[in-house]
């Protein structure tokens, strides 16, 4: 529901303060241009029979002052300056009134359309003492006779039929809700998918509503990506514009869909601006929404775990940036409690920006003793975060889960003491190291005991790191092209591979022509020298991929030779002619 922004009658001394009203039956009311009340509006010319209206700083509804009268036995009045309602249809008069128990005069509100020469239009019923000495919110309908009138004045008249001569009557926060003749407003903004990840194509949905009283025949809606984060829509930031092709009637809405291609990780600030020469009120023509774009799975991996340090040493977890881009770890989370649910109970890695470049490391340690064990970590190029309180890694095995700032699971490792090298007699004080950061996180074959003299390699290359090497591995797909359209003919392709090894573990991923990961077919699966996999043309989101060329990338770890082999192939997704 759209707020009702109210025109506010302002005294120079701020007796009547700006107020934003949300009125239950007036969801589209907007600002009316009302002149500031001149200093003379409390002069004797605005009083009858020697009235005593004055300003006071005593108990205003909102500071710094209110208007007060102290005599219920004489007739007196308070009159607004001229109000121009030619561009709006007034709806309600809202103000706050406070009385003492003895101020028992009737209060009459009247309107004039001739500049104040006569006040023959009643506004609401006669108001009486409400029976409380606290402020009371008064809201009355404004009569239709004031519609499209240029010289309107409102008058609060104390009837003078009371008996108290020292009681008090206060007014404060006077405002008017009204509906402009022509007014476009942005009703809501949303995006799909709701939780996008880097590389996704996002659709921004804007609902534009005609909140005025007349049809609007022409308007455009422009969408901007606020890349410089200054809150302004600038020409160079425009990514989509749409011209509405037909008139939009009063109270009707239009849904505008804007495509934003291949979003990058981080907070994307979207600004939407309506342009129409007929719009009487442009205060609601701009709106914005911030989209939290998460990182791709395994763009950062858990690369080393020191879960059972030597006496006096620190637990730590090492993260490695496998992506080609810098990663900001602000508001990322790390936990050993999977029941936390999307990291809601996880520990924040850093509340401030911590940026790690491509192929760089970040170490999260439980205490500062890590610097005593590994003095080189004091170097300026090392990235270490010490948390005095955090997760406690179990010596019997545990799960370590990494979430990005948007609550996406980026990596997860369920480690076990059984992952250590059986040839190492004492594993206390030695970390578990990942053999290759680009192979499976969950496979024990990709982890082993650190061979470093210090028992670990935080912020440096793992001692057991095994690099990818060229090989004679072969991969192919058939049929190729294939058409996953559900007609029962060539809906799937069979991917065959031949490897120069007897046994190992494989990871098979499929990328589109832009280099974006669309499907993981195998992740740490056991394999022999050859085998097959089936791809049905669906992405990991269970959505049918677009027509085009796709790259098949296979990695295999040969445990007997401690090396990784890889192979690439191409498959085409097509459609029947």
TILOMAR-439143 format. One record per residue (C-alpha): x, y, z; residue in three letters; residue number from 1. Coordinates in pm, whole numbers. Layout:
c1/c2/c3/r/k
X/Y/Z/ALA/NUM
...
//
This chain:
c1/c2/c3/r/k
0/0/0/UNK/1
131/341/-90/UNK/2
160/597/191/UNK/3
-59/905/193/UNK/4
178/1197/186/UNK/5
3/1494/335/UNK/6
25/1861/256/UNK/7
125/2034/575/UNK/8
26/2378/699/UNK/9
348/2517/840/UNK/10
394/2807/1078/UNK/11
731/2981/1042/UNK/12
798/2893/1406/UNK/13
720/2525/1329/UNK/14
403/2517/1540/UNK/15
249/2280/1287/UNK/16
504/2016/1205/UNK/17
546/1807/890/UNK/18
347/1488/916/UNK/19
320/1178/697/UNK/20
-17/1011/736/UNK/21
-117/657/638/UNK/22
-492/678/604/UNK/23
-673/342/588/UNK/24
-914/426/309/UNK/25
-689/658/109/UNK/26
-401/455/-22/UNK/27
-317/685/-313/UNK/28
-337/1032/-164/UNK/29
-47/1260/-221/UNK/30
96/1604/-161/UNK/31
-106/1922/-206/UNK/32
86/2247/-251/UNK/33
-4/2464/45/UNK/34
166/2800/110/UNK/35
350/2848/435/UNK/36
130/3015/691/UNK/37
232/3381/720/UNK/38
339/3524/1053/UNK/39
23/3733/1070/UNK/40
-225/3449/1064/UNK/41
-265/3468/1441/UNK/42
-326/3843/1437/UNK/43
-644/4007/1563/UNK/44
-786/4008/1211/UNK/45
-824/3633/1246/UNK/46
-1008/3654/1580/UNK/47
-1361/3737/1684/UNK/48
-1457/3914/2006/UNK/49
-1099/3965/2120/UNK/50
-996/3600/2091/UNK/51
-674/3481/2248/UNK/52
-522/3229/2006/UNK/53
-146/3229/2046/UNK/54
154/3002/2001/UNK/55
302/2806/2291/UNK/56
590/2571/2348/UNK/57
395/2404/2626/UNK/58
306/2038/2554/UNK/59
290/2043/2173/UNK/60
196/1716/2003/UNK/61
532/1737/1828/UNK/62
784/2011/1897/UNK/63
856/2287/1918/UNK/64
517/2460/1962/UNK/65
140/2441/1928/UNK/66
-151/2687/1887/UNK/67
-345/2753/2209/UNK/68
-666/2927/2320/UNK/69
-771/2965/2683/UNK/70
-1131/3092/2678/UNK/71
-1427/2867/2595/UNK/72
-1684/3140/2670/UNK/73
-1612/3367/2371/UNK/74
-1642/3301/2000/UNK/75
-1308/3314/1819/UNK/76
-1147/3159/1514/UNK/77
-828/3046/1343/UNK/78
-802/3075/961/UNK/79
-551/2921/719/UNK/80
-391/3107/430/UNK/81
-514/3040/75/UNK/82
-492/2678/-40/UNK/83
-489/2596/-414/UNK/84
-673/2268/-484/UNK/85
-699/2299/-863/UNK/86
-454/2013/-920/UNK/87
-587/1774/-658/UNK/88
-901/1627/-509/UNK/89
-888/1681/-130/UNK/90
-990/1390/87/UNK/91
-930/1448/458/UNK/92
-834/1714/708/UNK/93
-625/1570/989/UNK/94
-504/1746/1302/UNK/95
-436/1684/1669/UNK/96
-645/1851/1939/UNK/97
-591/1865/2314/UNK/98
-828/2016/2573/UNK/99
-839/2062/2942/UNK/100
-1151/1927/3114/UNK/101
-1302/2275/3155/UNK/102
-1277/2378/2786/UNK/103
-1627/2264/2690/UNK/104
-1709/2487/2392/UNK/105
-1817/2337/2062/UNK/106
-1555/2343/1787/UNK/107
-1677/2403/1432/UNK/108
-1466/2358/1119/UNK/109
-1578/2550/810/UNK/110
-1442/2618/463/UNK/111
-1444/2908/221/UNK/112
-1399/2899/-156/UNK/113
-1397/3277/-207/UNK/114
-1074/3354/-30/UNK/115
-1232/3392/314/UNK/116
-1513/3634/243/UNK/117
-1760/3375/364/UNK/118
-1737/3037/539/UNK/119
-2056/2865/443/UNK/120
-1925/2510/389/UNK/121
-1925/2288/701/UNK/122
-1636/2042/732/UNK/123
-1733/1743/944/UNK/124
-1957/1741/1250/UNK/125
-1935/1968/1550/UNK/126
-1644/1858/1768/UNK/127
-1691/1846/2144/UNK/128
-1463/1789/2439/UNK/129
-1341/1427/2386/UNK/130
-1333/1353/2760/UNK/131
-956/1316/2782/UNK/132
-679/1564/2848/UNK/133
-441/1387/2606/UNK/134
-401/1476/2240/UNK/135
-675/1331/2016/UNK/136
-631/1270/1646/UNK/137
-915/1432/1450/UNK/138
-977/1320/1091/UNK/139
-1271/1457/892/UNK/140
-1370/1430/527/UNK/141
-1331/1743/318/UNK/142
-1656/1818/128/UNK/143
-1670/1789/-250/UNK/144
-1742/2163/-288/UNK/145
-1371/2227/-241/UNK/146
-1273/2009/-537/UNK/147
-1074/2206/-802/UNK/148
-1108/2531/-606/UNK/149
-823/2779/-622/UNK/150
-888/3006/-320/UNK/151
-973/2778/-30/UNK/152
-941/2871/336/UNK/153
-1021/2654/638/UNK/154
-1146/2794/968/UNK/155
-1151/2647/1318/UNK/156
-1420/2836/1510/UNK/157
-1465/2814/1884/UNK/158
-1843/2856/1922/UNK/159
-1810/3035/2257/UNK/160
-2093/2838/2417/UNK/161
-1872/2696/2692/UNK/162
-1843/2797/3053/UNK/163
-1469/2773/3119/UNK/164
-1272/3095/3087/UNK/165
-930/2954/3175/UNK/166
-942/2611/3013/UNK/167
-704/2535/2726/UNK/168
-755/2420/2367/UNK/169
-451/2326/2155/UNK/170
-407/2244/1785/UNK/171
-99/2082/1629/UNK/172
20/1889/1321/UNK/173
-247/1999/1073/UNK/174
-236/1818/740/UNK/175
-448/1748/433/UNK/176
-463/1427/230/UNK/177
-557/1473/-132/UNK/178
-544/1291/-462/UNK/179
-377/1465/-759/UNK/180
-552/1487/-1093/UNK/181
-261/1320/-1274/UNK/182
-17/1105/-1084/UNK/183
186/799/-1177/UNK/184
344/611/-892/UNK/185
570/308/-858/UNK/186
368/65/-652/UNK/187
618/-218/-599/UNK/188
953/-354/-715/UNK/189
1072/-714/-710/UNK/190
1315/-943/-888/UNK/191
1321/-1297/-1021/UNK/192
1489/-1517/-921/UNK/193
1443/-1393/-567/UNK/194
1790/-1512/-460/UNK/195
2009/-1477/-770/UNK/196
2368/-1587/-799/UNK/197
2651/-1443/-1002/UNK/198
2600/-1504/-1374/UNK/199
2221/-1529/-1349/UNK/200
1991/-1330/-1573/UNK/201
1757/-1134/-1346/UNK/202
1417/-987/-1429/UNK/203
1319/-668/-1248/UNK/204
942/-631/-1206/UNK/205
801/-280/-1156/UNK/206
431/-213/-1100/UNK/207
333/136/-1217/UNK/208
-5/261/-1099/UNK/209
-214/555/-1211/UNK/210
-284/705/-868/UNK/211
-453/1015/-1010/UNK/212
-805/1089/-1127/UNK/213
-741/1117/-1501/UNK/214
-601/877/-1763/UNK/215
-237/927/-1863/UNK/216
-175/862/-2229/UNK/217
201/839/-2243/UNK/218
485/751/-2008/UNK/219
819/574/-2008/UNK/220
980/362/-1739/UNK/221
1360/355/-1719/UNK/222
1569/109/-1519/UNK/223
1916/197/-1393/UNK/224
2193/-3/-1225/UNK/225
2345/238/-975/UNK/226
2705/129/-1027/UNK/227
2865/427/-852/UNK/228
2632/390/-549/UNK/229
2543/760/-536/UNK/230
2166/708/-532/UNK/231
2110/895/-860/UNK/232
1989/759/-1192/UNK/233
2249/862/-1449/UNK/234
2236/812/-1830/UNK/235
2537/580/-1835/UNK/236
2367/349/-1583/UNK/237
2051/291/-1790/UNK/238
2009/-78/-1878/UNK/239
1646/-86/-1993/UNK/240
1378/158/-2100/UNK/241
1015/90/-2187/UNK/242
753/317/-2344/UNK/243
400/217/-2242/UNK/244
202/176/-2567/UNK/245
-150/275/-2450/UNK/246
-331/504/-2203/UNK/247
-331/400/-1839/UNK/248
-665/473/-1675/UNK/249
-716/594/-1320/UNK/250
-663/319/-1061/UNK/251
-519/82/-1326/UNK/252
-171/-68/-1300/UNK/253
90/-172/-1554/UNK/254
356/-437/-1498/UNK/255
692/-354/-1657/UNK/256
956/-629/-1682/UNK/257
1319/-531/-1732/UNK/258
1595/-787/-1808/UNK/259
1930/-748/-1635/UNK/260
2184/-979/-1794/UNK/261
2455/-1180/-1617/UNK/262
2461/-1008/-1279/UNK/263
2781/-993/-1077/UNK/264
2809/-1090/-712/UNK/265
2741/-822/-454/UNK/266
2467/-572/-378/UNK/267
2303/-447/-698/UNK/268
2117/-118/-647/UNK/269
1834/-79/-898/UNK/270
1665/257/-957/UNK/271
1338/285/-1151/UNK/272
1219/621/-1285/UNK/273
884/709/-1446/UNK/274
877/992/-1699/UNK/275
551/1164/-1796/UNK/276
486/1527/-1885/UNK/277
129/1493/-1752/UNK/278
231/1386/-1400/UNK/279
129/1648/-1140/UNK/280
336/1489/-865/UNK/281
685/1355/-931/UNK/282
773/1273/-571/UNK/283
666/909/-623/UNK/284
812/867/-973/UNK/285
1140/718/-851/UNK/286
1191/407/-644/UNK/287
1470/163/-579/UNK/288
1543/-190/-471/UNK/289
1868/-357/-366/UNK/290
1929/-710/-490/UNK/291
2168/-936/-300/UNK/292
2348/-1132/-573/UNK/293
2523/-1430/-424/UNK/294
2846/-1590/-533/UNK/295
2863/-1912/-734/UNK/296
2909/-2238/-548/UNK/297
3279/-2324/-498/UNK/298
3396/-1978/-606/UNK/299
3560/-1988/-262/UNK/300
3654/-2323/-111/UNK/301
3752/-2452/231/UNK/302
4114/-2538/163/UNK/303
4268/-2633/498/UNK/304
4130/-2730/840/UNK/305
4329/-2732/1164/UNK/306
4078/-2898/1396/UNK/307
4319/-3053/1652/UNK/308
4604/-2807/1711/UNK/309
4900/-2874/1936/UNK/310
4887/-2742/2292/UNK/311
4895/-2363/2299/UNK/312
4813/-2334/1930/UNK/313
4503/-2216/1747/UNK/314
4233/-2387/1547/UNK/315
4193/-2235/1202/UNK/316
4011/-2272/873/UNK/317
4170/-2154/549/UNK/318
3960/-2028/256/UNK/319
4087/-2006/-103/UNK/320
3943/-1785/-377/UNK/321
3912/-2008/-686/UNK/322
3732/-1741/-891/UNK/323
3909/-1497/-1125/UNK/324
3764/-1199/-934/UNK/325
3822/-1036/-594/UNK/326
3580/-1147/-320/UNK/327
3460/-927/-34/UNK/328
3400/-1140/277/UNK/329
3196/-879/461/UNK/330
2895/-1050/621/UNK/331
3002/-1396/502/UNK/332
2947/-1669/760/UNK/333
3125/-1982/872/UNK/334
2968/-2248/1092/UNK/335
3012/-2605/1211/UNK/336
2639/-2633/1289/UNK/337
2438/-2737/981/UNK/338
2118/-2707/1182/UNK/339
2176/-2330/1182/UNK/340
1977/-2320/859/UNK/341
2127/-2109/581/UNK/342
2381/-1966/820/UNK/343
2132/-1774/1036/UNK/344
2313/-1886/1352/UNK/345
2658/-1893/1192/UNK/346
2946/-1668/1293/UNK/347
3006/-1361/1077/UNK/348
3356/-1370/932/UNK/349
3383/-991/924/UNK/350
3135/-704/974/UNK/351
3354/-478/758/UNK/352
3492/-525/406/UNK/353
3774/-781/374/UNK/354
3870/-821/8/UNK/355
4069/-1120/-114/UNK/356
4202/-1133/-468/UNK/357
4189/-1421/-712/UNK/358
4399/-1722/-601/UNK/359
4449/-1569/-257/UNK/360
4380/-1701/92/UNK/361
4190/-1597/402/UNK/362
4248/-1765/737/UNK/363
3997/-1756/1024/UNK/364
4169/-1846/1352/UNK/365
4024/-1902/1698/UNK/366
4293/-1698/1879/UNK/367
4609/-1496/1822/UNK/368
4843/-1786/1906/UNK/369
4839/-1863/1534/UNK/370
5094/-1581/1494/UNK/371
5331/-1754/1736/UNK/372
5302/-2082/1549/UNK/373
5330/-1921/1204/UNK/374
5517/-1587/1242/UNK/375
5508/-1516/868/UNK/376
5133/-1449/903/UNK/377
5222/-1106/1047/UNK/378
5321/-996/697/UNK/379
5120/-717/532/UNK/380
5013/-939/242/UNK/381
4863/-1203/473/UNK/382
4492/-1205/547/UNK/383
4410/-1345/890/UNK/384
4099/-1285/1101/UNK/385
4120/-1376/1468/UNK/386
3793/-1442/1650/UNK/387
3803/-1469/2027/UNK/388
3473/-1655/2017/UNK/389
3353/-1878/1738/UNK/390
3298/-2234/1637/UNK/391
3484/-2515/1809/UNK/392
3592/-2786/1568/UNK/393
3539/-3141/1695/UNK/394
3837/-3376/1699/UNK/395
3608/-3669/1616/UNK/396
3489/-3505/1293/UNK/397
3266/-3213/1207/UNK/398
3103/-3020/927/UNK/399
3234/-2682/815/UNK/400
2995/-2474/605/UNK/401
3068/-2146/427/UNK/402
2787/-1902/340/UNK/403
2817/-1582/143/UNK/404
2651/-1256/248/UNK/405
2332/-1356/63/UNK/406
2305/-1683/261/UNK/407
2405/-1906/-32/UNK/408
2604/-2217/59/UNK/409
2937/-2166/-117/UNK/410
3127/-2467/15/UNK/411
3081/-2742/272/UNK/412
3319/-3005/411/UNK/413
3226/-3298/638/UNK/414
3575/-3390/758/UNK/415
3676/-3699/954/UNK/416
3995/-3812/1130/UNK/417
3989/-4098/880/UNK/418
4091/-3848/613/UNK/419
4443/-3830/757/UNK/420
4726/-4018/594/UNK/421
4736/-4360/769/UNK/422
5117/-4352/750/UNK/423
5126/-4053/989/UNK/424
5132/-4182/1346/UNK/425
5056/-3853/1528/UNK/426
4809/-3616/1362/UNK/427
4762/-3376/1651/UNK/428
4905/-3042/1544/UNK/429
4872/-3126/1174/UNK/430
4600/-2987/954/UNK/431
4392/-3154/687/UNK/432
4491/-3004/351/UNK/433
4304/-3010/25/UNK/434
4497/-3179/-253/UNK/435
4350/-2958/-526/UNK/436
4109/-2669/-468/UNK/437
3927/-2736/-794/UNK/438
3831/-3092/-708/UNK/439
3554/-3214/-482/UNK/440
3512/-3070/-133/UNK/441
3332/-3374/3/UNK/442
3555/-3652/-125/UNK/443
3809/-3791/122/UNK/444
4038/-3863/-175/UNK/445
4089/-3487/-212/UNK/446
4213/-3442/149/UNK/447
4513/-3565/341/UNK/448
4751/-3478/625/UNK/449
4970/-3169/588/UNK/450
5330/-3261/513/UNK/451
5464/-2920/620/UNK/452
5723/-2904/899/UNK/453
5502/-2666/1096/UNK/454
5201/-2892/1068/UNK/455
5008/-2661/834/UNK/456
5035/-2402/558/UNK/457
4788/-2120/642/UNK/458
4781/-1848/374/UNK/459
5028/-2036/153/UNK/460
5012/-2319/-102/UNK/461
4918/-2649/56/UNK/462
5210/-2886/109/UNK/463
5020/-3168/-61/UNK/464
4893/-2958/-351/UNK/465
4873/-3151/-676/UNK/466
4837/-2949/-993/UNK/467
4642/-3031/-1305/UNK/468
4859/-3175/-1581/UNK/469
4785/-3236/-1950/UNK/470
4689/-3590/-2038/UNK/471
4554/-3812/-2312/UNK/472
4207/-3817/-2159/UNK/473
3927/-3817/-2417/UNK/474
3567/-3704/-2378/UNK/475
3282/-3704/-2632/UNK/476
2904/-3677/-2651/UNK/477
2641/-3849/-2867/UNK/478
2401/-3758/-3010/UNK/479
2559/-3424/-3076/UNK/480
2371/-3198/-3134/UNK/481
2074/-3315/-2924/UNK/482
1732/-3156/-2867/UNK/483
1595/-3183/-2508/UNK/484
1242/-3079/-2603/UNK/485
1052/-3372/-2452/UNK/486
941/-3530/-2779/UNK/487
1117/-3859/-2708/UNK/488
1372/-3817/-2989/UNK/489
1733/-3730/-2900/UNK/490
1619/-3570/-2574/UNK/491
1944/-3669/-2399/UNK/492
2310/-3698/-2482/UNK/493
2548/-3965/-2351/UNK/494
2888/-3834/-2250/UNK/495
3164/-4092/-2278/UNK/496
3513/-4057/-2133/UNK/497
3839/-4250/-2152/UNK/498
4110/-4183/-1895/UNK/499
4479/-4280/-1870/UNK/500
4428/-4429/-1523/UNK/501
4293/-4746/-1366/UNK/502
4090/-4584/-1089/UNK/503
4028/-4243/-945/UNK/504
3761/-3984/-878/UNK/505
3606/-3753/-1136/UNK/506
3430/-3420/-1151/UNK/507
3234/-3329/-1465/UNK/508
3093/-2980/-1519/UNK/509
2910/-2815/-1810/UNK/510
2953/-2446/-1896/UNK/511
2771/-2223/-2143/UNK/512
2945/-2015/-2411/UNK/513
2986/-1728/-2162/UNK/514
3179/-1947/-1922/UNK/515
2895/-1978/-1670/UNK/516
2849/-2306/-1487/UNK/517
2511/-2459/-1574/UNK/518
2533/-2820/-1457/UNK/519
2748/-3047/-1239/UNK/520
2715/-3405/-1366/UNK/521
2965/-3563/-1129/UNK/522
3138/-3430/-820/UNK/523
3384/-3668/-659/UNK/524
3237/-3980/-815/UNK/525
3458/-4295/-830/UNK/526
3564/-4383/-1183/UNK/527
3773/-4630/-1380/UNK/528
3953/-4588/-1710/UNK/529
3626/-4526/-1892/UNK/530
3261/-4458/-1837/UNK/531
2952/-4270/-1941/UNK/532
2727/-3997/-1803/UNK/533
2386/-3882/-1925/UNK/534
2285/-3518/-1963/UNK/535
1918/-3436/-2018/UNK/536
1973/-3072/-2115/UNK/537
1867/-2935/-1777/UNK/538
2062/-2696/-1555/UNK/539
2129/-2748/-1184/UNK/540
1812/-2542/-1129/UNK/541
1618/-2810/-1319/UNK/542
1551/-2562/-1600/UNK/543
1596/-2637/-1968/UNK/544
1908/-2468/-2101/UNK/545
1902/-2241/-2404/UNK/546
2000/-2344/-2753/UNK/547
2375/-2308/-2802/UNK/548
2723/-2450/-2759/UNK/549
2826/-2595/-2423/UNK/550
3167/-2696/-2290/UNK/551
3210/-3025/-2104/UNK/552
3500/-3012/-1858/UNK/553
3621/-3331/-1687/UNK/554
3880/-3353/-1409/UNK/555
4006/-3685/-1272/UNK/556
4234/-3746/-976/UNK/557
4464/-4047/-1006/UNK/558
4536/-4153/-647/UNK/559
4814/-4393/-747/UNK/560
5016/-4125/-929/UNK/561
4894/-3829/-716/UNK/562
4810/-3624/-1023/UNK/563
4506/-3471/-1188/UNK/564
4415/-3519/-1554/UNK/565
4157/-3319/-1745/UNK/566
3967/-3326/-2071/UNK/567
3737/-3093/-2259/UNK/568
3459/-3157/-2506/UNK/569
3183/-2965/-2683/UNK/570
2814/-3047/-2707/UNK/571
2545/-2853/-2892/UNK/572
2189/-2807/-2767/UNK/573
1964/-2764/-3070/UNK/574
1600/-2778/-3171/UNK/575
1420/-2956/-3451/UNK/576
1375/-2763/-3775/UNK/577
//
